[in-house]
Amino acid sequence: MQTICWAIGEEYDDKALSRLGEALRSLNYEQIDTWQGLGGSQEICHWKLAGPDGYLTIETETYLGLTVEGPVRAMEQLRQRYALLP
């Protein structure tokens, strides 16, 4: 199954993270795993979600930003829903 990665914004962008959470809830995704870590000056937070179109992985990482990775169909729906939010 082909997956794609979407870089939404900076890792500290609380508004983007909040909008992403709202979009995911509206698409019936549920968190199934989470972890966070610190390596040197880099901090990473990782979430895995399950939903109707497969699994999504969300990460916030220093210098890399806020990213979402998942199946093409799920990512297309998520992008569309995210774009509709204020």
TIMIKOL-145435 format. One line per 8 residues: number of its first residue (from 1); their letters; for each residue x, y, z of N, C-alpha, C. Coordinates in Angstrom, 3 decimals. Each point is the difference from the previous one (the first is absolute). Last residue first. Layout:
REM residues N
NUM	A	X:Y:Z:X:Y:Z:X:Y:Z; ...
This chain:
REM residues 86
86	PLLAYRQR	-11.591:26.496:9.948:0.457:1.393:0.121:1.371:0.091:0.644; -1.702:-4.239:-3.121:-0.081:0.526:1.361:0.530:1.423:0.087; 0.077:-2.887:-3.974:-1.321:0.598:0.246:-0.124:0.659:1.374; 3.911:-2.475:-1.498:-0.118:1.260:-0.758:-1.325:0.713:0.269; 0.826:-4.343:1.832:0.855:0.999:0.659:-0.168:1.367:-0.669; -2.064:-3.739:-2.009:-0.699:0.385:1.229:0.757:1.110:0.716; 2.030:-1.845:-3.831:-1.235:0.709:-0.357:-0.729:0.502:1.246; 3.806:-2.695:0.622:0.370:1.316:-0.551:-1.232:0.819:-0.345
78	LQEMARVP	-0.661:-4.486:1.363:0.457:0.836:1.104:0.361:1.404:-0.477; -1.125:-3.260:-3.206:-1.178:0.391:0.771:0.390:0.931:1.147; 3.488:-1.818:-2.525:-0.800:0.904:-0.839:-1.218:0.498:0.768; 2.682:-3.295:2.020:0.660:1.305:0.006:-0.765:1.017:-0.848; -1.455:-4.499:0.090:-0.204:0.625:1.310:0.599:1.399:0.037; 0.753:-2.583:-3.879:-1.427:0.360:0.128:-0.276:0.718:1.324; 4.446:-1.688:-0.764:-0.363:1.104:-0.886:-1.448:0.436:0.199; 2.582:-2.262:4.119:-0.439:-0.406:-1.330:-0.521:1.192:-0.803
70	GEVTLGLY	3.310:1.483:3.824:-1.012:-1.037:-0.079:-0.357:-0.335:-1.430; 2.600:3.828:3.729:0.281:-0.974:-1.047:-1.070:-1.074:0.024; 1.403:5.377:1.871:-0.965:-1.102:0.030:0.358:-0.928:-1.152; 2.550:4.299:3.136:-0.220:-0.809:-1.194:-1.049:-1.072:0.253; 2.687:4.795:1.975:-1.186:-0.831:0.204:-0.271:-0.750:-1.297; 5.102:1.740:1.119:-1.355:0.520:0.031:-1.071:-1.026:0.311; 5.174:0.278:-0.325:-0.747:-0.635:-1.083:-1.444:0.455:-0.056; 3.169:1.559:3.390:0.618:0.249:-1.314:-0.744:-0.635:-1.169
62	TETEITLY	-1.351:-1.948:4.602:0.814:1.194:-0.106:0.709:0.017:-1.354; -4.578:-2.637:0.490:1.417:-0.197:0.270:0.751:1.307:-0.227; -5.081:-2.782:0.225:0.565:1.338:0.117:1.447:-0.220:0.405; -3.892:-3.372:-2.514:1.177:0.306:0.798:0.247:1.499:0.037; -3.709:-4.379:-1.458:0.200:1.439:0.164:1.223:0.200:0.872; -2.613:-4.039:-3.175:1.050:0.304:0.959:0.213:1.508:0.003; -4.187:-3.738:-1.486:0.746:1.231:-0.220:1.037:0.147:1.097; -3.330:-4.170:-2.475:0.762:0.561:1.113:0.733:1.269:-0.428
54	GDPGALKW	-4.730:-1.853:-2.331:1.311:-0.517:0.358:0.629:0.721:1.173; -4.404:0.973:-1.875:0.839:-0.196:-1.184:1.427:-0.425:0.342; -3.461:0.835:3.376:-0.678:-0.748:-1.050:0.863:-0.286:-1.230; 2.662:0.794:4.529:-1.250:0.560:-0.490:-0.536:-0.808:-1.158; 4.176:0.738:4.178:-0.709:-0.931:-0.877:-1.321:0.637:-0.400; 5.207:1.824:1.904:-1.452:0.006:0.024:-0.553:-1.023:-0.981; 4.739:1.791:2.940:-0.518:-0.887:-1.038:-1.507:-0.060:0.173; 4.331:3.543:1.506:-1.331:-0.552:0.230:-0.332:-0.929:-1.162
46	HCIEQSGG	4.434:2.912:2.509:-0.473:-0.923:-1.027:-1.368:-0.535:0.404; 4.204:3.983:0.993:-1.262:-0.557:0.495:-0.605:-0.783:-1.154; 5.192:2.198:1.407:-0.946:-0.597:-0.934:-1.220:-0.511:0.760; 4.809:3.454:0.254:-1.130:-0.611:0.699:-0.949:-0.550:-1.048; 5.544:1.661:0.318:-1.214:-0.294:-0.742:-1.030:-0.715:0.864; 4.641:1.286:1.088:-0.839:1.202:-0.045:-1.320:-0.250:-0.722; 2.237:-4.167:1.959:0.789:1.218:-0.163:-0.895:1.210:0.044; -2.967:-3.537:-0.130:1.339:-0.432:-0.386:0.852:1.214:-0.281
38	LGQWTDIQ	-5.104:-1.829:2.139:0.935:1.109:-0.097:1.365:-0.581:-0.326; -5.690:-1.555:-0.317:1.373:-0.186:0.417:0.830:1.242:-0.227; -5.360:-2.768:0.061:0.805:1.195:-0.234:1.400:-0.238:0.526; -5.082:-2.655:-1.614:1.245:0.036:0.766:0.708:1.315:-0.311; -4.941:-3.220:-0.985:0.697:1.280:0.100:1.288:-0.180:0.783; -4.720:-2.705:-2.531:1.318:-0.052:0.613:0.586:1.412:0.045; -4.409:-0.844:-1.581:0.248:-1.357:0.492:1.377:-0.136:0.652; -4.163:3.884:-1.562:1.385:-0.251:0.385:0.142:-1.414:0.533
30	EYNLSRLA	-3.736:1.560:-3.666:0.217:-0.157:1.440:1.459:-0.332:0.261; -3.689:2.220:-4.061:1.279:-0.623:0.352:0.150:-0.017:1.508; -3.733:1.840:-3.033:-0.102:-1.192:0.858:1.315:-0.751:0.208; -1.071:4.373:-2.199:0.125:-1.141:-0.911:0.019:-1.337:0.753; -0.201:4.161:2.299:-1.151:0.036:-0.894:0.019:-1.149:-1.009; 3.672:0.598:2.958:-1.202:-0.429:0.749:-1.214:-0.036:-0.921; 4.000:1.685:-1.816:0.087:-1.434:0.249:-1.219:-0.527:0.751; 0.410:4.665:-0.727:-0.233:-0.697:-1.269:0.009:-1.514:0.201
22	EGLRSLAK	1.136:2.689:3.695:-1.420:0.162:-0.333:-0.344:-0.747:-1.286; 4.523:0.156:1.298:-0.777:-0.826:0.918:-1.492:0.059:-0.308; 2.844:2.864:-2.394:0.213:-1.381:-0.406:-0.815:-0.941:0.883; 0.087:4.529:1.149:-0.810:-0.213:-1.215:0.114:-1.443:-0.476; 2.767:1.251:3.582:-1.402:-0.002:0.422:-0.931:-0.260:-1.186; 4.569:0.544:-0.865:-0.212:-1.257:0.722:-1.452:-0.127:0.452; 1.359:4.045:-2.001:-0.012:-1.075:-1.001:-0.275:-1.343:0.670; 0.531:3.684:2.829:-1.229:0.151:-0.777:-0.109:-1.116:-1.042
14	DDYEEGIA	3.948:0.359:2.662:-1.146:-0.543:0.743:-1.307:0.094:-0.777; 5.281:-0.151:-1.254:-1.197:0.670:-0.498:-1.249:-0.613:0.641; 4.848:-1.252:0.329:-0.572:0.782:1.103:-1.279:0.736:-0.410; 2.672:-2.641:-3.068:-0.332:-0.891:1.119:-0.672:0.720:1.161; -0.520:1.728:-5.156:1.037:-0.085:1.025:-0.459:-0.866:1.166; -2.512:-1.088:-4.454:0.550:1.257:0.498:1.106:-0.244:1.003; -2.178:-3.338:-3.026:-1.037:1.006:0.214:0.578:1.340:0.425; 1.486:-4.490:-2.926:0.603:0.900:0.982:-0.944:1.190:0.165
6	WCITQM	-0.691:-5.264:-1.786:-0.420:1.393:-0.135:0.632:0.797:1.128; 0.546:-5.070:-2.829:0.253:0.794:1.193:-0.345:1.451:-0.296; -1.547:-5.259:-1.966:0.593:1.303:-0.258:0.155:0.733:1.328; -0.646:-5.470:-2.158:-0.253:1.034:0.999:0.652:1.294:-0.445; -1.795:-5.153:-2.148:0.789:1.223:-0.111:-0.401:0.996:1.093; -0.161:-5.524:-0.063:-0.847:1.173:0.000:0.899:1.246:0.000
